[in-house]
Amino acid sequence: MSKGRHLVLLSALGAAAVIVTAAAQVPGPVSGQEPAESAAAAAVPSISTKLPPGMPKGYLQLAQLPDSLALLPPPPAAGSAAFARDEEVSKAMARPVGSPRFVQATSDADLKPPHSFGAFACAAGVTPDAKRTPALYRVLGKAMIDIGLSTYKAKDHYRRVRPFVAHGDSTCSPQDEAVLRTDGSYPSGHSALGWGWALILAELVPDRADAVLRRGRDFGDSRLVCNVHWASDVDAGRLMASATVARLHGDSAFRADLDAARAELAKIGASQAPTEPACRKEATGLLLQ
């Protein structure tokens, strides 16, 4: 990923490439400081000369990330049975503009924290917040960088054309379409993030694991509703998320933050739970009517 191309992608906050930087707000674990001060203290040099200066760190170095080019097969070729499935799913998941599922997919497209973390609030029973749940906010934000970066070797190698480009259609994020046209479709970064966050949260709140994992699945399916990814892109994104979260468990800093988040959640109980009306609205929006 060239520095110049990456900087262009950063200008579109809803585009897939922003996944590697959207966690810049995450407070660093500096005791005795307010979140804003901690965030400033967490500004660190780039983990690679390929990335823009000032890029916040995830937990892993680039060399430690799972290799998406080695792990994933090539995307389905035109005329193959696998591509026919992609086309079939694309048609099946299309929803009218303004319908509840389309509106929910549009919301899921926004990866800026805390909005993106809040997508899991109803399923997990807690609203991640930089001040009230700093450890949870931190682990989701730093893992976001690692999971996002893990998709880019294959993305940049295959540079797969997205369905809205192939079909001459529109998406749920018209403001991002110019950037999405130049950003590879395979694998889906949003789907990787949704599934990765779900795996982490399912471990933190095991009594809600089924609901959390369903939400992670639906977060990826929103990319199909938005017409910006093929089904095989979404599947591949989930595989990269699984590989990255598995690798993260081998990192002591990640495990320490996971333990801190677990203790934090045990302490706050239901005080950070989302409202029932908001969760009813989300449940309606996730129905494939």
DRENBALUM-862868 format. One record per residue (C-alpha): residue in three letters; x, y, z. Coordinates in steps of 0.25 Angstrom, whole numbers, plus 5000, padded with zeros to 4 digits. Each point is the difference from the previous one (the first is absolute). Example, Ala and Ser with C-alpha at 12.3 -4.5 7.8 and 13.67 -1.06 7.14 Angstrom:
REM DRENBALUM-862868
ALA504949825031
SER500650144998
REM end
This chain:
REM DRENBALUM-862868
MET500050005000
SER500750134996
LYS500050125009
GLY499450094990
ARG498849904997
HIS499849985014
LEU499950155003
VAL499050014990
LEU499149905006
LEU500150065013
SER499250124995
ALA498849914999
LEU499649965014
GLY499049904996
ALA500949934990
ALA500649865003
ALA501450055001
VAL499750095012
ILE500049885009
VAL501550015003
THR499950145005
ALA498650025006
ALA500449965014
ALA500950125002
GLN499150055010
VAL500249885009
PRO500650045014
GLY501449955004
PRO500149935013
VAL500750115007
SER499650015014
GLY499650135007
GLN499650074986
GLU498750034995
PRO499649934987
ALA500450124991
GLU501350015006
SER500249854999
ALA499650014985
ALA501150104998
ALA501049925007
ALA499649884992
ALA500450074987
VAL501249914995
PRO500949994988
SER499549924988
ILE500249855001
SER500550004986
THR500650104990
LYS498849954991
LEU499050075009
PRO499850155002
PRO500850065011
GLY499350005014
MET499249884997
PRO499649945014
LYS500549865003
GLY499249875001
TYR500549895008
LEU500849934989
GLN501150044991
LEU499849994985
ALA500849874999
GLN499249945011
LEU498750024993
PRO499349874993
ASP500450004985
SER498650024992
LEU500749974987
ALA500549875005
LEU498849965008
LEU498950034990
PRO499749944987
PRO499950094988
PRO498650074999
PRO499049924991
ALA500350014985
ALA498950054990
GLY499249894995
SER500349915012
ALA498949935009
ALA500650085012
PHE499850134992
ALA498649964996
ARG499749995015
ASP500650145002
GLU499050054990
GLU498849935006
VAL500350055014
SER500250144995
LYS498650004994
ALA499449935012
MET500650105010
ALA499650134993
ARG499050085007
PRO499350134996
VAL500650135004
GLY499350055013
SER499649865005
PRO500349965014
ARG501149914996
PHE500650104990
VAL500150105011
GLN500649915010
ALA501149964989
THR500350154998
SER500250015015
ASP500949885000
ALA500850064989
ASP500550115009
LEU501349955007
LYS500350125008
PRO500149975015
PRO499250015009
HIS498949984990
SER500649874994
PHE500249945014
GLY498650045003
ALA499549904990
PHE500249895010
ALA499450075012
CYS498649934999
ALA500649864998
ALA501150025011
GLY499150075010
VAL501150115001
THR500350134993
PRO501550024998
ASP500450145004
ALA501450065001
LYS499750065014
ARG499149895007
THR500649884993
PRO501450044996
ALA500649865000
LEU498949944991
TYR500150124991
ARG501549994999
VAL500049854997
LEU499050024989
GLY500750114994
LYS501449945000
ALA499549874995
MET499350084989
ILE501350044994
ASP500649865000
ILE498749944994
GLY499950114990
LEU501549994995
SER499949854999
THR499150014988
TYR500850094992
LYS501049914993
ALA498949924993
LYS499250134998
ASP501250074993
HIS500449874992
TYR498749974994
ARG499350134999
ARG498749944998
VAL498950084994
ARG498850035009
PRO498649964997
PHE499550144998
VAL501150034990
ALA499749874993
HIS498550024999
GLY500050164998
ASP499250015013
SER500150095012
THR500349975015
CYS499550045014
SER501250105001
PRO500050084987
GLN501150095006
ASP501049895001
GLU499849944986
ALA501150074993
VAL501049945010
LEU499349875000
ARG500349994985
THR501550005003
ASP500049915012
GLY500049854998
SER498749925004
TYR500749875004
PRO500049985012
SER499050095007
GLY500650095010
HIS498750035007
SER499649865001
ALA501349965006
LEU499850115010
GLY498649965004
TRP500449865002
GLY501350035007
TRP499350095010
ALA498949895002
LEU501149905003
ILE500650095010
LEU498750045007
ALA499549865000
GLU501249965008
LEU499750125010
VAL498549985001
PRO499949854998
ASP498550005005
ARG499750084988
ALA500949934990
ASP498949964991
ALA499450144998
VAL501450064999
LEU500449904989
ARG498750024993
ARG500250155000
GLY501449984994
ARG499449914989
ASP499050114997
PHE501050115000
GLY500749934988
ASP498749974994
SER499750155000
ARG501150014989
LEU499249914991
VAL498850095002
CYS500850124997
ASN500449944987
VAL501550035003
HIS500549855002
TRP499849864994
ALA499649895009
SER501449944998
ASP500650135005
VAL499249995013
ASP500449865002
ALA501550034998
GLY499950125009
ARG499449915011
LEU501249904998
MET501050115002
ALA499350055012
SER500149865006
ALA501549994997
THR500350135005
VAL499349985013
ALA500649875002
ARG501450074998
LEU499650115010
HIS499849905011
GLY501549974999
ASP500350145003
SER500250045015
ALA499550144999
PHE498749964993
ARG499849895011
ALA500350115011
ASP499050094993
LEU499049894999
ASP500149975014
ALA499850145004
ALA498850024991
ARG499449875007
ALA500250065014
GLU499450134995
LEU498849944995
ALA499849925013
LYS500150135008
ILE499050084992
GLY498949894999
ALA498850054992
SER500350155002
GLN500550024985
ALA498949924994
PRO499350064988
THR498550045000
GLU498949914997
PRO499450094989
ALA501450014993
CYS500149855000
ARG498649974995
LYS500350104988
GLU501349924997
ALA499449875001
THR498950054990
GLY501150054991
LEU500849875000
LEU498849924995
LEU500149954985
GLN498650044996
REM end
